[in-house]
Amino acid sequence: MQTWLVHMRQPLRLFHDLGLPGFFAFQLIVGGNVLAALVHPLFMGGLIYSFASGEPMWHADSTATTILAALYGVTIVIGYLTSALLGWLGLSRRGLLASAWALVLTPLHWLLLSLAAWRGLYQLVVSPYAWEKTEHGLAKSSRLAADMTRALLKLEHYLSRLAQSGGLPALGVKAAGRPRLS
């Protein structure tokens, strides 16, 4: 939400910088993701209500109601399928298809995503300068952690060989307690 708002402070400049296709892609990807998360519970609520009341919306007398019901249903199905497909592709690329069963929880994920979006909207309105920041890449299973571990092991091996060959200067200690090269 904040990213969209910041970039849309000067929409003409953004349009000029990105061009027509880029501007529409930005609206769809950044704004559309937020909008989808915010409207999801409304779509689900409408569908659940229509089923619970025993009168599905698509059997309504109004053409507008029928079109709206079809839009709700198609949007939810396409959203779930797209999310599941992207999740499956990600798991496949990482060789983790054994965990693909979790994709069955996509509707729950969307509800939690909606809850987070509504919380974010509330916090943006009530306290726009507060930010609950999440640190990423700290899990042992993350690619960043694996890459960092490999890089540190290579560095340790390189420094060990360099020290054995005498090519690494010895560290001494100055009076102030700071290391110095000797």
C-alpha positions in Angstrom: 0.0 0.0 0.0 2.8 2.3 1.0 4.7 1.6 -2.2 1.7 2.3 -4.3 1.0 5.5 -2.5 4.6 6.8 -2.7 4.8 6.0 -6.5 1.3 7.5 -7.1 2.2 10.9 -5.5 3.1 12.0 -9.0 1.2 9.7 -11.3 2.1 11.7 -14.5 5.8 11.4 -13.7 5.4 7.6 -13.0 3.5 7.3 -16.3 6.3 9.2 -18.1 9.0 7.1 -16.5 7.3 3.7 -17.1 5.4 4.3 -20.3 1.8 3.1 -20.8 2.5 -0.7 -20.5 4.7 -0.3 -17.4 2.2 2.1 -15.8 -0.6 -0.4 -16.2 1.7 -3.3 -15.1 2.5 -1.3 -11.9 -1.1 -0.7 -11.2 -2.0 -4.3 -11.8 0.9 -5.9 -9.8 1.3 -3.4 -6.9 -2.2 -2.0 -6.6 -3.9 -5.1 -7.8 -2.3 -7.3 -5.2 -3.4 -5.0 -2.4 -6.9 -4.6 -3.8 -7.2 -8.4 -4.3 -6.3 -9.0 -0.6 -8.7 -6.3 0.6 -11.7 -7.5 -1.5 -11.2 -11.2 -1.0 -13.2 -11.5 2.3 -16.0 -9.4 0.7 -16.1 -11.8 -2.3 -16.0 -14.9 0.0 -18.6 -13.4 2.4 -21.0 -12.7 -0.6 -20.6 -16.3 -1.8 -21.0 -17.9 1.6 -24.0 -15.8 2.3 -25.6 -16.8 -1.0 -25.0 -20.5 -0.3 -26.2 -20.2 3.4 -29.4 -18.4 2.4 -30.2 -21.1 0.0 -30.5 -18.7 -2.9 -27.3 -18.6 -4.9 -26.6 -15.2 -6.4 -26.4 -16.5 -9.9 -30.1 -17.5 -9.9 -31.1 -14.0 -9.0 -33.7 -12.1 -11.1 -31.3 -9.3 -11.8 -28.7 -9.6 -14.6 -26.3 -7.3 -12.7 -26.5 -9.7 -9.6 -25.8 -12.7 -11.8 -22.8 -11.0 -13.5 -21.5 -9.9 -10.1 -21.8 -13.5 -8.7 -20.0 -14.8 -11.8 -17.3 -12.2 -11.3 -16.9 -13.2 -7.6 -16.7 -16.9 -8.4 -14.3 -16.6 -11.3 -12.1 -14.1 -9.4 -11.8 -16.5 -6.4 -11.2 -19.6 -8.5 -8.6 -17.9 -10.7 -6.9 -16.3 -7.7 -6.6 -19.6 -5.9 -5.5 -21.5 -9.0 -2.8 -18.9 -9.8 -1.5 -18.9 -6.2 -1.4 -22.7 -6.1 0.3 -22.9 -9.5 3.0 -20.3 -8.6 3.5 -22.2 -5.3 3.8 -25.5 -7.1 6.4 -24.0 -9.5 8.4 -22.6 -6.6 8.4 -25.9 -4.8 9.3 -27.7 -8.0 12.3 -25.5 -8.7 13.6 -26.0 -5.2 13.0 -29.7 -5.3 10.4 -29.6 -2.5 7.4 -31.1 -4.2 6.9 -33.4 -1.2 5.6 -30.2 0.6 3.1 -29.5 -2.2 0.3 -30.8 0.0 0.4 -27.4 1.7 -1.1 -25.8 -1.4 -4.4 -27.3 -0.4 -4.3 -24.5 2.3 -4.4 -21.8 -0.3 -7.9 -20.5 0.7 -6.6 -20.2 4.3 -3.5 -18.4 3.1 -5.7 -15.9 1.2 -7.8 -15.3 4.3 -4.7 -14.7 6.4 -3.3 -12.4 3.6 -6.6 -10.5 3.7 -6.4 -10.1 7.4 -2.9 -8.8 7.1 -4.0 -6.4 4.3 -6.8 -5.0 6.4 -4.5 -4.7 9.4 -2.0 -2.9 7.2 -4.7 -0.5 5.9 -5.9 0.3 9.4 -2.3 0.9 10.6 -1.6 3.0 7.5 -4.6 5.3 8.4 -4.1 5.3 12.2 -0.4 5.3 12.4 1.2 5.9 9.0 4.8 6.3 10.3 4.9 3.0 12.3 6.2 0.0 10.5 6.2 -3.6 11.6 9.2 -4.8 9.6 9.8 -8.4 8.9 13.4 -9.7 8.6 13.8 -12.0 5.6 16.4 -14.6 4.7 17.2 -15.8 8.2 15.7 -19.3 8.0 18.2 -22.2 7.6 16.2 -23.3 4.6 16.4 -20.0 2.8 18.6 -19.7 -0.3 20.3 -16.6 1.2 21.3 -18.5 4.3 22.6 -21.4 2.2 24.5 -19.0 -0.1 26.0 -17.1 2.8 27.1 -20.4 4.5 28.8 -21.6 1.4 30.5 -18.2 0.9 31.7 -18.1 4.5 33.1 -21.7 4.3 34.9 -20.8 1.1 36.3 -17.7 2.8 37.4 -19.6 5.8 39.1 -22.2 3.6 40.8 -19.5 1.6 42.1 -17.7 4.7 43.3 -20.9 6.2 45.4 -21.8 3.1 46.6 -18.2 3.0 47.7 -18.3 6.7 49.5 -21.7 6.2 51.4 -20.3 3.2 52.5 -17.3 5.2 50.6 -14.9 2.9 48.3 -13.6 5.6 49.7 -10.8 7.8 49.7 -11.6 11.6 47.3 -9.5 13.7 48.9 -7.7 16.6 47.1 -5.6 19.3 47.7 -1.9 19.9 47.5 -0.3 23.3 44.0 0.8 22.7 42.9 -2.8 22.2 42.2 -2.5 18.5 43.8 -5.0 16.1 46.5 -3.7 13.8 48.3 -5.3 10.9 51.9 -6.1 11.6 
